[in-house]
Amino acid sequence: MPSAQIAREDFPSADRIDAAETLPSLQPALFARYGDLSKLRHDFPLVLIDSDDPHPLLRPLSTIVNEALRAATPEGPDGEEVRLQVLKLEQRMRDCVTDGREESLTELWWACEAELVAEAGQVRFGPLDQMLEKARRQIKVDGRVIGCDASTPGKVLGHIWKAMHKNRAKQFRKRVDSLILRMNDILKSDHMKSDEAHGAPALSSAMGLDRDSSIDFSSLSQVLHRARPEDRLPTARVARIKLAIDVLQSQIFFGPGRASYTDPGKAMCYSYVFRSCSEALAAYRERLPSLVALTKALTIAELEVENKYVPSLHDDIFAMFDESDLTAEQMDLLPPAMIYLRDGVTETAEIARVYEALACGLPFKVMIQVDDILGPTTPEPPLNSFGAGTARLASMAMGLNNAFAIQTTSAHLYRMRDALLKGMEYGGPAMFSIYSGATGTVKDVAPYILAAAATESRAFPSFTFDPSAGPDWKSRFTLDNNPQVLNVWPEHDLTYENQIGEWKEERVAFTFGDFAICDERYRRFCHEIGQADWSTDMVPFADWLKVAGETDDVRKPYVLGILAQNRLMRVAVDDKITSAARYCQDAWRGLKELAGIDNSHVKAALLEEKLKREALMKEVAEEAAKQAAPAAAPQPVEPVIEAPVAEEQPEATADPAADGAPWIETPRCTTCNECTQINNKLFAFNDDMQAYVADPDGGTYRQLVEAAESCQVSIIHPGQPRNPDEPNLDELMERAQPFN
C-alpha cells in the first residue's frame, strides 16, 4: 500500500470517520486514509522522459519538483514562499492529470502557471510568475505526464519499448553505415584505376572549369593511361560488394536516421507493434527471408572490408545459406515485436498462443494487461478471459525457463522500472503481466489504490524471473518489490475512535479478503456486522486462515470494513472468499519457496540434520559412560554402623506454567522460525537453535496466541495475559485454552 501522512480526521470511527468525503461502497478500513488520492504525493502522475539515454525513462512528478526546489530555493525560511507556491502549482498539475488531461511536462507547467498567476490577480512576468519560472528552469527533463488508469500499462511499456528500439536502431545504423562507407571506399579506389576514371571527361570534371581551354585533357588522359596500374579488383568481387551495399541500403528492418523508431506508417520500415500473437507470427514468417538476405549481406560486407573473403570457400557457403543457418546472434538483428494483449478483450486462444511463441524462443515482448483478478462468481468460464487464473499467467511463463517474466501492477511500475527495461533488452522472449487496477466492478476506488491493494493482499504479487541472471533460482527469481515478504499477510496499524470517543489502535493484516470485499460481485458473500453485535466468537480473517480448511470451528472470520458515513464495522466473509484466500495463500507460499524464503526442502533438511546430530551426541554420551565404568570389582570393606538419618526427599520440579507465564517446550522445537518471525523480542533461539520465551513482556498476548496456533508441533503455551488492558482478551484467552 502507498504510504501517506495520516491526519486525525482520516482515521475510521465506530460511529464515523471524520473525512471530507464519504465512501459509499464497502471497502477495507485501511482504505479510509486514502479517500482523496489527489492530495497525496506518490508515484503518479508519472513523467515519460524523452531522452536518448535509457536511464531514466520514468520519473514521478513529485520527484522532479523536489529536485527543482532543492536547486532553486535556499534551505530554511528564506525559500519557504517559493516552496509553497511551487507545491501549489504541483497540486494544480496533479488535479489536471486526475481530470484526464495529458500534455508534456513543459506545456502542463506553463498552463497551470498561467492559471495561478491569473487567479492571484497578477500579470504575466510578475513576481509570482518569475518565482515559478525560476523553479521551472531547474527542470532538465521533459516528457508526457500521465496518470494511473486503464491505459497506463500500455503507455509505460510502449514508452520503454520505443526507447529500446530507438537504441537498437542507433547501434544498427552505426554498424551498417560504417560498412557501407568502407565498401564504397573500396569501389572508389578500384574505380580510380579504370579507363573511365582517367578519361578526358572525368579529368575535366575533376579539374573544374577551364575558361581558356589551356589544358589538353585528351593528352593528359593518354599520359595517365600509360602510368595507370593494372591491379584491378575481380569483376565478381565488385559485383558482390555492390550487391551487399544495395541490400544494406534498401533494408527496412530499421528506417534511416530518427525515422527508425517512429510510429508505424510514418517511416519506411517494418511495423513491430501488434495486437495479436497470430499477426506477429505471420509477420515474423514473412520477414524471415529478408532477414536471411540482410544477414548474408552483413557477413559478406564484414569479410570484404577486412579482405578476408575467400571465393573458393565462402561462395558455396553463402549459396546454400538459409533460415536454418541463422545463429542466435544473427536472429537478434530482427527487432523484437511488441504485442499488446488484454485479458477479457483479446481472444483466449490468442493469449494461449503466446506460450507457443515464447517456448520457441521467438523475440517477442508480450504485455498482457489484466483488469480483473477475481473473475466472476459463477463456475461458468468467462468470455475471452482466464478469470481468477490471470494471476498465474506470468508464473506459467516461468515454467518455460527461457522467457523473461515480470508480474506487477500499475502502482508498482515506477519501482519495477529497471526490471521492465531489462526485460525489454533481454535477448529472448519476455512476458509482462500487469494488473491495471481498473476493475469495472469496483466502485469509488482509484485504480492506483486498487492496484497497490492487489499486491498488498498477495492477490497479484510482484516478481521477476530473469533467465540471464544466473544458473539457479536464487539469482534468477526475486520477490523484492513486495511488502513484508517474510509475512503471509502484510500488517499495518489502524487507529480509530470508538463509540465513546476513545482512540484505539489495532494491528490489522491486509488479506485477500480485504481486497475481495471491494468488488460488487462479491458483496453477496459479505455480511456487515455493527459494533453492537460484535462477539467473542468472531476471529480476524488472517487468524482464521491459519486453521485447517476442514474444521469444526464455528467462529466467524471477519475483516474490518467501512460503509456509508464511513462507519467502522466487521465484515464476516463466506466460504467463497475463504476458499479463494486459501488458494492465494498457497500460491504466495509457493512463490516464497522459489525465492528461497521458508523453503520446505531446506526446513526438512535442517530437521533431518538436527536429528542426526542429536542421535550422534547421544551415542557419544553412552560410549563415554561405558568407558568411565570401573574395570575391577570393588574390594570388601568393613561395615560401618551409622546413626539413622531422615530419608532425603527428591527436589520438586518447578511447574513452568504455575505462575501463568508463557513457556515453550524447548527440547521439542523443530527450528521452524515461525514464532521468531512474529516477534523476535518475545521469542529467541538458544545455542542449539531451539526457541524459548526470551522476554514475556516483549510482545502482546495476541502474538503469543498466534504463535501457539501457528506452531507446527504445538509446543508454545501462552499462559495468562500479562497486560489486563490488552484488547479482546476474552477472545484471546478462549483461543489460548487448548494450548495451556
N, C-alpha and C positions, 0 to 999 in steps of 0.2 A: 504494500500500500504506500502511496506517496506520503511523505512526511509533511507536517504543517504545524504552524503555531496555533494552538487551540485557545480561544478565549472562553471565558466562563459561560457566556451565553450559548456556546456551541455544545455544551455537554447535555446528554439526554436526561430528562427528568421523568420520574414515575408519573407525574401529572402533566408535565410539559417539557419541551426543550425550548429555551428562550432564543430561538433562531429567527433571523429576519424573514425567512420563508419556510413554509411547511413542506413536508414531503408526503404527499397523499398516498403514494403506493407503499406496499410493505417492503421494508429494507432492513439490512442488518444495522444494529445500533451503532457500530463503528463508522457507518456512513454519515452520521449526523454532523461530524466535524468538517465534512467536505460538501456541505449543502450548496455553496456558491463557489464553484471551482475557479471561476474567472478572477476571484480576488486572491488566489494563491499563486505564488511564483513556483513553477515546476518546469518539467522538461518541454512543455508546449506553451506558446507557439514555438515551432521549430523552423530554423532558417536553413534552407538547402543551399549551401555555399557554392557560388560559381567560381571555380578555380581550376587551374591546370594541375595543381598539386592535390592528390587524393586525400591528403591529411591537412585540415579536417574537411569533411564533406557535410557534416551536420553540426549545428550549434544551436542550443536553446537561446531564445531571445533574451531571457534573464541573464545568461552568462555574458552575452555580448554587451548588454547595458552595464553590467557590473564592471567589466573591463574598461569601458569608456569612461565611467565615473571615476575609477581609480586613476586614470591617466589625465582627466580633465579637471578634477577638483582636488584641493588640498584636504588633508585629514582634519577633523575637528570642526568647530563651529563655523569656520570661515567658508567651508564648502557645503554647509547644510542646506542653504537655499537652492543651490544648483541641484543637489541630490534630490530634494523634494520635488522640484519641477520636472526633472528627468524621469523620476519614478512615476509621476503623474502622467507623463507622456507615454511611458511604457504601458501603464494601465489602459490608456485610451487605445493603444495599438492592440493590446490583448483583447479588449472588448470588440474591436473591429474584426479581428480574426474569428472570435467566437460567433459573430453575426454572419460569418461566411465570406468575408472579404479576403481576397488573396492577391497580393501585389509583391513587388520586390521590396526589400527592406528599406532602401533609399526612398522609393516612392511613398511607402506607407508612413515613414518617419516624417517626410515633408508634409504630407496631407494632414496627419494628426497634429503636427506642429502648427500648421496654419489654423486649424480649428481652435487650439488652445489660445493662440495669440488673439484670435477674433473674440473668443469668449472673455478674455481678460480686458477687452476694450483697448488693446494696444495696436500699433501699426506694424506692418512688415519692417524688419530690420530694427525694431525697437529693443528695449532691454531684455524682455522675455525671449524674443526670437534669437537674439545674439547669445543668450545663455544656453538655449537648447542647441543652437548651431555649433557652439563650442564643443559640446559633448559629441555631436554627430561627426565632427571632423576627426575624432579619435577612432572611429569605427573604420577598419581597414578591409572589411569584407562586405559582400552583397550577395543577394540571392532571394529566391521566393520564400515568403513566410507562410507557413501552413499550420492549421490546427489539427486536432485529433478527431477524425471522423471516419466514415466508412471508406473514404478514398485514400486515407493516409498510407496504408501498407504499399499500395501500388506506386504512389508518388515517391516514397522514400526508396523503395527498391529500384524504381526506374531511374532515379537520380544517381544512385550508386552504380547501376549498370552502365549508364551513359558515360560516367566518369571513367569507369574501367575500359569501356570500348574506345573512348577517346584516347586513352593512354596507349592501348594496344595499337590503334591506328597510327599514332605518332611514331611508335617504335618500328612498325612495319614500313611506313613511308621512308623513314631514315635508312633502313636496310635496303629497300628496293631502289630508292633514288641514288644511293651510293653505287649500287651495282650498275644501274643504267648509265650513270656518268662515266664510270670506269670502262664499260664496254664501248660507249661512244668514243672515248679517247682511243681505244684500240682500233676502231674502224677509221677514225680520222687519221691516225698515224699511218695506217695502211693506205688510205686514200692519197696521202701526200706523196706516195711512191708511184701513183698511177699516171698514165698519159694524160688523162683529163685534168689532173691537178697541175701538170706542167704545160698545159696548152696555153696558147695566146689569150683566149677569152678569160681563163682562170687567172692568169698573171695580171691581165689588165684590170680585172675586178679587184684583185688583191692590192694593186698599187694605187687605185683611185683614179681620179680624173686627170688625163694628160692633155692639157689645153693646147699645147703647141705641137703635139704628136712627135716629140723629140725621142721617144723610146720606141724601138722596133721590137714589139713583143713576140713576133714570129721568130726573129733571130735569137732572142733570149730564150725562147722555148726550145729551140734546137740545141743551144748550149747546155741547158739544164737536162735535156733528154740524154745527152751523151754522158753526163755525170750522175744520172739517176741510178740508185741501187736497184738490184733486181730481186731482192728477197721479199717478195710479196706474200701475203697470207694465202693459204689454200682457199680455193673457192668454197669448199664445203664448210670450212670454219667461219668464213664471212657470213654464209647463209645461216649457219647455226646461231651465231651471235645476233644477227638481225631478227631471227625468229624469237629468240629469248627476249630481246628488247621489246618486240611487238606484243608478246604475251604479258610481260610485266606492265607495260604502259596501258594495256587495254583491260587489265583485270578489274573486276567490280566487287571484290570482296571488301575492299576499303576504297572509298572515294578519294579524290585528290584533296589534299590540304584539310581545312576545317570541315569540309562537307562530309567527311567520313563518319562523323558522329551525329549528324543532324537527323531529324525525324524522317521516316520513310516517305518517299515521294518528293523530297526536297534535295536529294542528291542522287547522282548517277552511280548507285551502288545497291547491293542487295539489302533487303529489309531483314532484320533479325528479331523482330518483335512479333509474337504470335499469341493467339487467344485459344489455341487448342494444340494438343500434342500431335494430332494427326497432321495438321498443317506444317508443323515444324519438321516432322519426319519426312513428309513429301518434299519439302524444300531441301532438306539435307540430301535426299537421294538425287534430286535434280541437279544440285550443285556439286556433287561428288566428282563428275568428270572434269569440271572446271578446276577443281582443287588439284586433281592429278596433273593437269596441264600446267597449273601455276607451280606446283612442287617441282616438276621436271625443269621448268624454265629457271627457277631459283637455283636449283642444284647445278644446272649447266652453267649459269651465269657465274656462280661462285668458283666453279672449276676453271672457267675461261679466264677470269680476271687474275687468277693465280697461275695461269698457264699450266694447269695440271690435267687438262682434258686429253685423254689418250683415245683416239678414234677406234683403234683395234680392240680396246677393252670396253669403252663406255657406249659405243654406238649400239651394240647388241643389248646392253643393259637397259638403255632408255627406250629402245624399240619395243621391249617386252614389258616395260613398267606400266602397272595398272593399280587399281584400288587396293589389291591385296598386298602390295609392296609398301604402302604408306606406313611410316613409323608413328609412334605416339607424338614425337616432336613435330613431325610434319603435319599430323592431324591437328595439332594445336594452332596451326596457321588459320584454320577455319574459325572465324569469330563465334563465340558461344551464342546460342539462341536464348532469348529471354521469353519465357512462356508465362502468361498470366492466367491463372485458373481461379475459380471462385466456387467454393462448396455451396451447393444449393442453387447455383446458376449454371455452371458447367456440367455437362452430362457426366454421370458417374463413370461411364465407360472411358471417358477421356482421362479422368483422374487415375483410373486403374491402369491406363496405357502408359502413364508416366513411369510406373515402376519397370515396365518392359524397356523403355528407353534408358532409364538410369542403370538398369542391370547390364545393358550393352556397353556402358561407359561412354555414351554419346555426350558431346559438350553442350548439354542443355542446362540452363539455370531456370528452375521452376519455382514460381511463387504460388502457393495455394493459400488463398485468403479464406479464413473461417469466420463466419459471422454468428454462428450458433453452435455452442459447445454441448448444451444439454440435450438438444434434439426433442422431438415430440414425445408426449407421454404415452402414446398408443404403441402397441407392438408392431404396427404396420410400418414397413421401411419407408423412410421419407423419399420424396422425389428428388433425384439429382443431388443427393447428399448422403454422407456417411453417418449422419446423426451424431450420436454420442461418440462414435468411433473417430471423429475428426481429430480428437486429441491424441490419436495414436498414429497419424499418418507419417510424421517425421520419425517416430520410433520404428515403423516398418521400413523406412528408407535406410536406417542404420543397419538393418539385417543384411543389406546388400554388400556392405563392407567396403564399397568403393566410392560411395557418394558422400559428399559433404552434406550434413544435415543440421538444420537450425530450426528450433521451435521457440517462439516467443510471442509477445503481444505488442500492440501498438504503443502501450505505455512504456515499454522497455526498449523501443527501437534505438533511442539515442545511447542507452547504456550498452547495447549489443552492437554498436556501430563497427567496432574493429572486427568482430566475428562476421558481420554481414559483408564487409569489404573483403575479408579473407576468403569467404565462400565464393564471392564473385571472381576473385583472382585464382581460385583453385583450378588446376589443370583438367579436372574431370567434371562429372556431373554434380549438381548441387540442388538441394531442395530447401526452400524456405517456407515453413508453415507458420502463418501469422494470424492470430486472432485479433480482429479489428475492434471488438467491444461494441460494435453497432448491431446489437441483437434487437430485432423488431418487437419482440415480446417483453422487453424490459423497458419500463417507462420511468421517466424522471431521473435517470441515472446517466451522467455523462459517459461517453464511450471510453474516455481515458480512465475514469474510476472503475468502470466495469472490467476493462482490460487488465488493470492492475489487480483487481479483486480475483480475476481468473488465475493469475499467477500465485497470488497470496493463498488462495484456497486449495492449491495443488490441482485444480481442475485443468489448467493448461500451463504446466511448469515450463520454465525456460531452460534450454540446454543446447550444447554444441557438440557435434561429432565431426572431427577433422581427421580423415584417414592419413593425411600427410604429416600429422604432428608427431608420429612415432609408431612403434610396432605393437604397443599394448594399449589396453583400455585406460590406464592411468593417464597416459599422455594424450589420448585421442578424445576422451569424453569428459565434459565438465558441467557441473550444476551451479557454478559460482554466482550466477546472477539471480538466484532465488533467495527469498528472505528466510533467515533462520533455518538453514539447510539441515542442521542436526535434529530439529524437531519434526514430529509428524505434522503438526499444525502450528503455524506462527502464533505467537501470543502478544497481546497488547493490553495496556492499562486503560480501563474505561472508568471515567469519573462521572457520576450522575447525582442528581438531587432527588431524594425520596419524598414521600407524601408529606412528611412533617418538616421538610426544609433542611434536612441533614445531607451533607455531602458524603457520598460513599465512593470508594474506589475498589474495583474488582479486576482481577486478571482474567482476560477473556481470550479464548482461542478463536481464530478465524478459520472456519472449516468449510468443507464443501457444502454443508447445509446452509451456512450463511450466504454463500453465493447462489444457491438454488432458490431461496425464498424471494429473490428479486424478480424471478421470471413469472409472468402472469399465468403461464400454463401449469406451473407447479403450485399455484396458490391453493388449489383444492386439496393438496396434501399437507397444508399448514393450518394450524389451529391456534388463534391468538388467545392468550390467557392473561387477563388483567392481574395486577398485583394482589388484589383481594383474594384471588383464587390460587395464589402460589402455595405449594405444599412441599413437604419433605420427600414425597415420592417422585419428585422431578429431579432429573440429573442433566448436567450440561452435555451437549451433544458430543463434544470431544471425549468426555469420560465414558459415555455410552458406547462409543466405537471401540473402546478397549475391551469391552465384554465380548465374549464369543458370539458368533452370529446366531447359533441355536441356543437359546437360553430361556429359562422360565422367569427371568427377571421382569417384573411388572412395572418398573419405574418408567416414567415418561421422559424421553430425551427432548431437549429444547435448545433453541438458540435465542439470543436476545435480539429483539427487533423493535422497530418504530413504525408507527402508522400515522393516521391523520392527527393533526395538532401535535405531532412529534411525541406521542406518548410512548414511554418505555414499557415493553411487555415481554413476556416469554412466549415463544412461538414453538409449540410442540410439532414435531415432524413425523410423518408416517413412514411406513416401511419402504415406500417407493424411493424416497430421498435417502433413507438409511442404507439400502442395498447399493445405490449408486455411489454413496460416500465410501462404503467399504471397498468397492471396486477401485475408486480413485485412490484410496489409501494404499491398497495393494500395489497399484501402478507406481505410486510415488516411492514406496519401499523398493520396488524393482529398479527404478532409476538410481536410487541411492546405492544399491548394491553395485550397479555398473560403475558408479563413481567411486567405489571403494569405501563407502560410508556404511557402517553397521553391516558389513558383509557376512552373510550366514556361513559361508565356507571358512572364512577367517575365524569366526567365533567357534565353529566346530573344531577346527584345527587347534586353537588355543586350549579349548577344554580337554581335547584328547591329550595334548602335550602335558597339561596340568595333571591329569590323572596318571599319566605315565611317571611323571616326576614324583608324585605322592607315593605311588607303588614302589618306586626305586628307593625313596627315602625310608619307607617302612622296612623294605628288605635289608637295607644297610643297617638300620637300627637293630633289627632282630639278630643279624650276624654279629654285631658288636656286643650284644647282650650275651650271646653264646660264648664268645671269646673271653668275656670278663668272668665267667663262672669258674670256681676253684677246681684245679685239676685233681687234687688228692682229697681223700676223706678226712674230715676233721678229727683231731685227737680227743679222746675222752677226758673230761675234766671232773674234778670233784664237785659234787652238788653243793650249792650254797643256799642255805635256808634264809630267806629274807622276809621281812615283815610284809604282811599283805597290804597292798595298796588298792585304792579305788580304780576300777576299770575306766580307761580313757575313752571318752565318747568321741566318735568321728565328728569333725568340724562341719557344721551345717553349711550347705552351699547356698549362696545368696540367689534369690529369685530375681532375675533381671527385670521382670515386669511387676515386682512387688510395689514399687513406688509410682507406677504408672508411666515411667519414662519409656520412650521409644527404644527399640533394640533390634539387632539383626543376628540371625544365626550365622555368624561369620564363617565357620568351617564349611558350611554348605554352599557358599557363594560360588557362582559359576563365572564371575567376572564379565557379566553381560553389559555392564556400563550404563544400564537404563536409569538407575537411581541417581547416579552422579550427573547424568545429563539433565535431570530435573532440577537438582540443586547440589552443586559441588562444595558448598559450605556445610550443608546439612549432612551429606554423605561423603565418605572418602575411602580410599583403598589403603590397606596396611602393606607391609613389606612383601606379603605373599600375594598381593594384588587381589585381596578379598575385601569386600565392602564392610564398613561398620559405621555407626552413627557418630560422626565427628563432633557435632555441636547440636544438641537437641533444640537449642533456641536459634539456630542459624536459618530456619525457614518456617513455613506455615504448617499448620496441621493438615491443610488440604494437600500440600506437597507430600507429606508423609503418607496420607491415604492413597494418593495417586501412585506413589512409588510402590506401595504394597500391592495395589491392584495390577500394576504392570510387571511385577517381579515374576520371572518365569518359573521359579521354584518355590514361591510363597514363603520366603524366609524373613520378610520385613514385617515387624509388628509395630503399628503406630502408637500403641499405648493410649494415654489420655491427653486431651488438649492442654497445652501449657499457657495458652492465651485465651481467657474466658470471653474476650470481646471479639474474637475472630468470627466473621460472618458465617452463617449456615452450619453452625456446629452440630445441631441435631442431625442434620442430614449426613454430615461427615462421620459422626460417631456411629451412626447406623451402618454406613458403608465400611467402617473400620472393624466392626464387631467380628466378622468372620476371620480376621487376621490377628486378633488379640487372644 
